[in-house]
Amino acid sequence: MALVSEFLGQLSLNMGSCEPKYPTVVPAIDFDPDKDAARIETAIKTKGVDEATIIAVLTKRTYSQRREVAFAYERRAKKDLVTALKAALSGSLETVILGLMKSTAQYDASEIKGSIKGLGTDEEVLIEIVCSRSSSELSEIKTVYKELFKKDLEKDVAGDTSGDFRSLLLALVPAERDMPYRLTETISIPVVPRCLTGIRQSECVLSTPVFDRYKSYSPYDMQESIRKEVKGDLEKSFLTLVECFENKPLYFASRLAEAMKGKSAKEKVVTRIMVSRCEVDLMKIRTEFKSQTGKSLFQTISEHTKGDYQKAMLSLCGGDD
């Protein structure tokens, strides 16, 4: 390990100022929030609950449209929709639907809070979210976190992590970044592997040319070098940063493939990615998933999930490839 002095001490990450969207969930045509609210009210009142209708409506509306449905439902039923859904649903489907009723920033903030709440910390969630979000996304997450939980995100992260891993996360949380295509701001990260400090500060642009230059004087690529120098959560964090700089949709596709390589899916991971990326870049993730695994994401979800949870995931997936 080495102190940041040349690579991430004053790192200018030139990767793109505007992130294009490749969503699978897009605004519904001929959207009628009152009609949707009526359908959901009937579905909730139906004996046994009509989960299929709830899935059909809420997984095919954007967050802004779901908010309109929630307002219409409250006017109609004199009840809060989220509270009604929580009472009507259970298990994995409840987790998915309640997640969809939050904005992406609210969802990320809640996932972070859940990862550090109580005994132990779910470092995997922290790494996935903090190391893959852009500066504007992290800024919004911080604001929302404060609004929801009346606490500072940085203080909560600092209280539940330690050592170089904590230093890295705290440097990233307030980072002035803009990902994934052009990072023109400067961030300061206290610790980096030696493989990252070998590049002159004037060349500190984390992009394909920099990776290629690194390969020209090293027998290993950057990810291999990171694996040789650091271990544990710090290794995972640096690898996530590099993977997202190179190809963020591929990073999430790999996470999904790993979560569904066993007989049954790791539902927490699958849910988090599908819910948080369905209005961002899930269409690109689908493409990368098919290229990487030879199977479509739709087919893989079909094989590793079941029931209403499966229906919700397939609906968010948006089709087969």
C-alpha positions as CSV (number, residue, x, y, z in Angstrom):
1,M,0.0,0.0,0.0
2,A,1.1,3.6,-0.5
3,L,-0.2,7.0,0.5
4,V,-2.0,8.8,-2.2
5,S,0.5,11.3,-3.7
6,E,0.5,10.9,-7.5
7,F,-2.6,8.9,-8.6
8,L,-5.6,9.5,-6.4
9,G,-4.2,12.3,-4.2
10,Q,-5.3,14.9,-6.8
11,L,-7.0,12.6,-9.3
12,S,-8.7,14.0,-12.3
13,L,-11.0,11.3,-13.7
14,N,-11.9,12.2,-17.3
15,M,-14.8,9.9,-18.1
16,G,-17.8,11.9,-19.3
17,S,-20.0,14.6,-17.8
18,C,-23.4,13.3,-18.8
19,E,-24.5,9.7,-18.2
20,P,-26.9,8.5,-20.9
21,K,-29.9,6.4,-19.8
22,Y,-30.7,2.9,-21.0
23,P,-33.7,1.9,-18.9
24,T,-36.0,-1.0,-19.2
25,V,-38.7,0.8,-17.2
26,V,-39.9,3.8,-19.2
27,P,-42.9,6.1,-18.9
28,A,-46.1,4.3,-19.6
29,I,-48.1,5.6,-22.6
30,D,-51.6,6.8,-21.9
31,F,-50.8,6.9,-18.2
32,D,-53.8,7.4,-16.0
33,P,-52.9,7.5,-12.3
34,D,-56.5,7.4,-11.1
35,K,-57.1,4.3,-13.1
36,D,-54.0,2.7,-11.8
37,A,-54.9,3.6,-8.2
38,A,-58.3,2.0,-8.6
39,R,-56.7,-1.2,-10.0
40,I,-54.3,-1.4,-7.1
41,E,-57.0,-0.7,-4.5
42,T,-59.1,-3.5,-5.9
43,A,-56.1,-5.8,-6.0
44,I,-55.3,-5.1,-2.4
45,K,-58.9,-5.7,-1.3
46,T,-59.2,-8.9,-3.3
47,K,-59.3,-12.0,-1.0
48,G,-55.8,-13.3,-0.9
49,V,-54.5,-10.2,-2.7
50,D,-54.1,-9.9,-6.4
51,E,-50.3,-9.7,-6.6
52,A,-50.3,-10.1,-10.4
53,T,-52.1,-6.8,-10.9
54,I,-49.9,-4.9,-8.4
55,I,-46.8,-6.3,-10.3
56,A,-48.3,-5.4,-13.7
57,V,-49.0,-1.8,-12.7
58,L,-46.0,-0.8,-10.5
59,T,-43.2,-2.5,-12.4
60,K,-44.3,-0.9,-15.6
61,R,-44.4,2.7,-14.3
62,T,-41.5,5.0,-13.7
63,Y,-40.9,6.3,-10.2
64,S,-42.5,9.7,-11.0
65,Q,-45.5,7.9,-12.3
66,R,-45.7,5.6,-9.2
67,R,-45.7,8.8,-7.1
68,E,-48.7,10.1,-9.0
69,V,-50.4,6.7,-8.5
70,A,-49.6,7.0,-4.8
71,F,-51.2,10.4,-4.6
72,A,-54.2,9.2,-6.5
73,Y,-54.6,6.2,-4.2
74,E,-54.4,8.3,-1.1
75,R,-57.1,10.6,-2.4
76,R,-59.3,7.6,-3.3
77,A,-58.7,5.3,-0.4
78,K,-57.8,7.8,2.3
79,K,-54.8,5.6,3.0
80,D,-51.1,5.8,2.3
81,L,-50.2,3.5,-0.6
82,V,-46.9,2.3,0.8
83,T,-48.5,1.4,4.1
84,A,-51.3,-0.5,2.3
85,L,-48.8,-2.4,0.2
86,K,-46.7,-3.3,3.2
87,A,-49.8,-4.7,4.9
88,A,-50.9,-6.6,1.8
89,L,-47.6,-8.1,0.6
90,S,-44.9,-10.2,2.2
91,G,-41.5,-11.7,1.5
92,S,-39.4,-11.0,-1.5
93,L,-42.2,-9.4,-3.5
94,E,-42.9,-6.9,-0.7
95,T,-39.2,-6.0,-0.7
96,V,-39.3,-5.4,-4.5
97,I,-42.5,-3.4,-4.6
98,L,-41.6,-1.2,-1.6
99,G,-38.2,-0.6,-3.2
100,L,-39.9,0.6,-6.4
101,M,-41.9,3.1,-4.3
102,K,-38.7,4.9,-3.5
103,S,-36.6,7.1,-5.8
104,T,-33.3,5.7,-6.8
105,A,-31.5,7.9,-4.3
106,Q,-34.0,7.0,-1.5
107,Y,-33.5,3.3,-2.3
108,D,-29.7,3.6,-2.3
109,A,-29.8,5.5,1.0
110,S,-32.0,2.9,2.5
111,E,-29.8,0.1,1.3
112,I,-26.7,1.7,2.8
113,K,-28.6,2.3,6.1
114,G,-29.6,-1.3,6.2
115,S,-26.0,-2.4,5.6
116,I,-24.7,-0.7,8.6
117,K,-27.7,-1.0,10.9
118,G,-27.4,-3.2,13.9
119,L,-24.6,-5.7,14.6
120,G,-22.1,-6.1,11.8
121,T,-21.8,-4.4,8.5
122,D,-22.6,-5.6,5.1
123,E,-19.5,-4.4,3.3
124,E,-20.7,-5.8,0.0
125,V,-23.6,-3.4,-0.2
126,L,-21.4,-0.4,0.8
127,I,-18.8,-1.3,-1.8
128,E,-21.4,-1.8,-4.6
129,I,-23.2,1.4,-4.0
130,V,-20.5,3.8,-3.0
131,C,-17.9,2.7,-5.5
132,S,-20.3,2.6,-8.5
133,R,-22.4,5.8,-8.1
134,S,-21.5,9.2,-9.7
135,S,-20.8,12.3,-7.8
136,S,-24.2,13.7,-8.5
137,E,-25.8,10.4,-7.4
138,L,-23.7,10.3,-4.2
139,S,-24.5,13.9,-3.5
140,E,-28.2,13.2,-3.8
141,I,-27.9,10.0,-1.7
142,K,-26.2,12.0,1.1
143,T,-29.0,14.6,1.1
144,V,-31.7,12.0,1.1
145,Y,-29.9,10.0,3.8
146,K,-29.9,13.0,6.1
147,E,-33.6,13.6,5.3
148,L,-34.7,10.0,6.0
149,F,-32.5,9.1,9.0
150,K,-31.5,12.5,10.5
151,K,-27.9,11.5,10.4
152,D,-24.9,12.2,8.3
153,L,-23.9,9.5,5.9
154,E,-20.2,10.0,6.4
155,K,-20.5,9.7,10.2
156,D,-22.5,6.5,9.9
157,V,-20.0,5.0,7.5
158,A,-17.1,6.0,9.7
159,G,-18.7,4.5,12.7
160,D,-19.2,1.1,11.1
161,T,-16.0,0.6,9.1
162,S,-12.3,0.8,10.0
163,G,-8.8,1.2,8.6
164,D,-7.9,1.9,5.0
165,F,-11.3,0.6,3.9
166,R,-13.0,3.3,6.0
167,S,-10.6,5.9,4.6
168,L,-11.4,5.0,1.0
169,L,-15.2,5.1,1.5
170,L,-15.0,8.4,3.3
171,A,-13.0,9.8,0.5
172,L,-15.5,8.6,-2.1
173,V,-18.7,9.6,-0.3
174,P,-18.1,13.4,-0.6
175,A,-16.1,13.0,-3.8
176,E,-16.5,15.4,-6.6
177,R,-17.0,12.8,-9.3
178,D,-19.1,12.4,-12.4
179,M,-19.3,8.9,-13.8
180,P,-19.3,6.7,-15.8
181,Y,-18.1,8.5,-19.0
182,R,-16.3,11.7,-18.0
183,L,-15.0,12.5,-14.6
184,T,-13.6,16.0,-14.7
185,E,-13.7,16.8,-11.0
186,T,-10.9,16.1,-8.5
187,I,-11.2,13.6,-5.7
188,S,-8.9,12.8,-2.8
189,I,-8.4,9.2,-1.7
190,P,-6.0,8.5,1.2
191,V,-4.7,5.1,0.1
192,V,-4.1,3.3,-3.2
193,P,-2.2,0.2,-4.4
194,R,1.3,0.9,-5.7
195,C,0.2,-0.2,-9.1
196,L,-2.0,3.0,-9.2
197,T,0.7,5.4,-8.0
198,G,3.1,4.6,-10.8
199,I,1.2,6.8,-13.3
200,R,2.4,10.4,-13.3
201,Q,-0.1,12.9,-11.9
202,S,-0.3,14.7,-15.2
203,E,-1.5,11.4,-16.7
204,C,-4.1,10.7,-13.9
205,V,-7.0,10.1,-16.2
206,L,-8.6,6.8,-15.4
207,S,-9.6,5.6,-18.9
208,T,-8.8,2.9,-21.4
209,P,-5.6,4.7,-22.6
210,V,-4.3,4.8,-19.1
211,F,-5.0,1.1,-18.6
212,D,-3.2,0.4,-21.9
213,R,-0.2,2.5,-20.8
214,Y,0.0,0.6,-17.5
215,K,0.1,-2.7,-19.4
216,S,2.9,-1.4,-21.5
217,Y,5.3,-1.3,-18.5
218,S,3.7,-4.0,-16.3
219,P,3.4,-7.7,-16.9
220,Y,-0.1,-7.5,-15.2
221,D,-3.2,-5.5,-16.0
222,M,-4.4,-3.1,-13.3
223,Q,-6.9,-5.5,-11.8
224,E,-4.3,-8.2,-11.5
225,S,-2.0,-5.8,-9.8
226,I,-4.6,-4.7,-7.3
227,R,-5.3,-8.4,-6.5
228,K,-1.6,-8.9,-5.8
229,E,-1.2,-5.8,-3.6
230,V,-4.4,-5.6,-1.5
231,K,-6.8,-8.0,0.0
232,G,-10.3,-8.1,1.6
233,D,-12.7,-5.2,1.4
234,L,-10.1,-2.8,0.2
235,E,-9.3,-5.1,-2.8
236,K,-13.0,-5.4,-3.6
237,S,-13.4,-1.6,-3.4
238,F,-10.5,-0.8,-5.8
239,L,-11.6,-3.5,-8.2
240,T,-15.2,-2.2,-8.2
241,L,-13.9,1.3,-9.0
242,V,-11.7,0.1,-11.9
243,E,-14.5,-2.2,-13.2
244,C,-17.0,0.7,-13.2
245,F,-14.6,3.1,-14.8
246,E,-14.0,0.6,-17.6
247,N,-17.6,-0.7,-18.1
248,K,-20.2,-0.1,-15.4
249,P,-23.0,-2.2,-17.1
250,L,-20.6,-5.1,-17.3
251,Y,-19.8,-4.7,-13.6
252,F,-23.5,-5.1,-12.7
253,A,-23.9,-7.9,-15.3
254,S,-21.1,-9.8,-13.6
255,R,-22.7,-9.2,-10.2
256,L,-26.0,-10.6,-11.4
257,A,-24.3,-13.6,-13.0
258,E,-22.5,-14.3,-9.7
259,A,-25.7,-14.0,-7.8
260,M,-27.5,-16.5,-10.0
261,K,-24.8,-19.1,-10.6
262,G,-26.1,-21.5,-7.9
263,K,-29.4,-23.4,-7.9
264,S,-31.3,-20.5,-6.4
265,A,-30.6,-16.8,-6.7
266,K,-29.1,-14.5,-4.1
267,E,-32.3,-12.5,-4.0
268,K,-30.9,-9.5,-2.1
269,V,-28.3,-8.9,-4.7
270,V,-30.6,-9.5,-7.7
271,T,-33.3,-7.3,-6.2
272,R,-30.9,-4.4,-5.4
273,I,-29.5,-4.3,-8.9
274,M,-32.8,-4.8,-10.7
275,V,-34.6,-2.1,-8.7
276,S,-31.8,0.4,-8.6
277,R,-30.8,0.1,-12.3
278,C,-34.2,-0.5,-14.1
279,E,-34.5,3.3,-14.8
280,V,-30.8,3.8,-15.3
281,D,-28.9,1.3,-17.5
282,L,-30.6,-2.1,-17.2
283,M,-30.9,-2.4,-20.9
284,K,-27.1,-2.2,-21.3
285,I,-26.7,-4.6,-18.4
286,R,-28.9,-7.1,-20.3
287,T,-26.6,-6.8,-23.3
288,E,-23.5,-7.3,-21.3
289,F,-25.0,-10.2,-19.4
290,K,-25.8,-12.0,-22.6
291,S,-22.3,-11.4,-24.0
292,Q,-20.7,-12.6,-20.8
293,T,-22.8,-15.7,-20.0
294,G,-24.2,-16.7,-23.4
295,K,-27.7,-16.6,-21.8
296,S,-30.1,-13.8,-21.6
297,L,-30.8,-12.2,-18.2
298,F,-34.5,-12.9,-18.7
299,Q,-33.8,-16.7,-19.2
300,T,-31.4,-16.8,-16.2
301,I,-33.9,-15.1,-13.9
302,S,-36.6,-17.6,-15.1
303,E,-34.3,-20.5,-14.2
304,H,-33.2,-19.2,-10.7
305,T,-36.3,-17.6,-9.3
306,K,-40.0,-18.5,-8.8
307,G,-43.4,-17.2,-8.0
308,D,-44.5,-13.6,-7.8
309,Y,-40.9,-12.6,-7.2
310,Q,-40.0,-14.0,-10.5
311,K,-42.8,-12.2,-12.2
312,A,-41.7,-8.9,-10.8
313,M,-38.0,-9.5,-11.8
314,L,-39.0,-10.5,-15.3
315,S,-41.2,-7.5,-15.7
316,L,-38.4,-5.1,-14.6
317,C,-36.0,-7.0,-16.9
318,G,-38.2,-5.7,-19.8
319,G,-38.0,-8.6,-22.2
320,D,-35.8,-11.4,-23.5
321,D,-32.7,-11.0,-25.7
